[in-house]
Structures are given as structure tokens and as C-alpha cells.
Amino acid sequence: MPLPALIVTLGKQLIPEFFDTINYAICQTVNEYLGNQSPRFFAKVGQYHLEEALKRGYIKLDPAEKPLNNLIRIAKYLESTGYMEKIVIDKLSEKEAIVEMFGVSVTSSSADLLKAGKHPSHYMTNIMLAALQKLGIRAELRDVSYDEKERHFKEHWKIM
């Protein structure tokens, strides 16, 4: 069953504050136990999430399509869950893009973790990086900016 249908079937709306609280609790615990190894842990979470979402039919990857099209499908999936309100992928070239996320549900927890010098989950990012890796593509990214009040994040992606 596609995820949006599942949410409707449950008859309840998932609220961003719920995701944010869970994100904070998990990230805080992971940082406490793993410290500087936390990013590797979160990358693995992204890989497992991708595999499970593929298995359940929530998303699909098509190696015949351009990487950007696969990432857009994953973005739409994340929008449908309430994880974020909207994602915009602005292609700068065949190998570079600016990814902007609006209404990100885990903004407060991520900002608090960053301010404390800890590692946030980068959940969407790790799922997308896992997808590219599965397609045999390596990418690097850097955080460009974030606005806690507007719940907006911006990243620069580069296919290697």
C-alpha cells in the first residue's frame, strides 16, 4: 500500500513536532554513545530506510533514469510523509544542484544539535546519498544555510 494511502487509512495526521521530538531523542542518544562516529551511524540508517522503502514499494529507483529524477521521487516520498512540506532541487549543471527543503519537521532538534556541536541525523540527505550509492554514483554535499524560524535548509550537491 503506498504510504499516503496508509496515512489516510490510519485516519490521523502526523505532526511535525512528533518527528522533531523523536529526532532529538534519537540523535542525542546516538551522539552520547557514538560521538564522532554518529555520522556513519546516520548514513547506515539512511541505507536501511532506503532498502525498506524500496521493499515496501514506497519508492522506486530506476538506473535507466538520470540520478536527479530518482532523487526527485525520493523527495516526493518524503513530502508525502510530512517529514517536510516541500523540497526544491535546482539543477546547476549535470553534476551539481542546490537542494532546498522547506517546512522541515526536524528543524528545531537539528538546530539545537548543531548549536551544541553535535551531529544531526541528516535523514533526507542520508536516504538520498544511499540511493545514489545504490545507483553506483558518489556525491558530496555541504550545508549552505539554514533558517530555524522558517524551517528551511539549503545544501549544495555535487556528483563525483
Buried (B, 14 or more C-beta within 10 A) or exposed (E): EEBBEEBEEEEEEEEBEEBBBBBBEBBBEBBEEBEEEBBEBBBEBBBEBBEEBBEEEBBEBEEEEEBEEBBBBBBEBBBBBBBBBEBEBEEEEEEEBBBBBBBBBBBBBBBBBBEEEBBBBBBBBBBBBBBBBBBEBEBEBEEEEBEBEEBBBBBBBBBE
